Structures are given as C-alpha cells and as structure tokens.
Amino acid sequence: MQAVEQLYKDLHGEEKYNKAVEALIEMLGEKGIAISELEIKMLIEAAVVEFNGAVKAD
C-alpha cells in the first residue's frame, strides 16, 4: 500500500482506495490468484478493524 501512496500522490480518499484495490487485483492475478474486487474490499476492511482494535488496546 505504500507503493500506492507514493505512486498516486495526486489521488485522495476513495480514488486512492480504488486504485489500491485495482493494483492488488492485478498483482495477485499475475501470480495466478483470482480474487474479486468485493473480496479485496472485505479483506481491507477486516484489516482496518483489526488494526483499530490493536491501536485501542495500546
């Protein structure tokens, strides 16, 4: 995700989020891993919830 931050500095919010989703789908596809946009978004949201829970615990 840091690559998306660096490559798309001119994008913000939802545009940057969507670009990250597209990049993940493409990178995984190149490795023979088929995953849908919905699956990527669900994984990102789950990671955010987990991260926020860890931050609150500290």
Secondary structure, DSSP 8 states (H G I E B T S, - for coil): -HHHHHHTTT--HHHHHHHHHHHHHHHHHHTT----HHHHHHHHHHHHHHHHHHHHH-
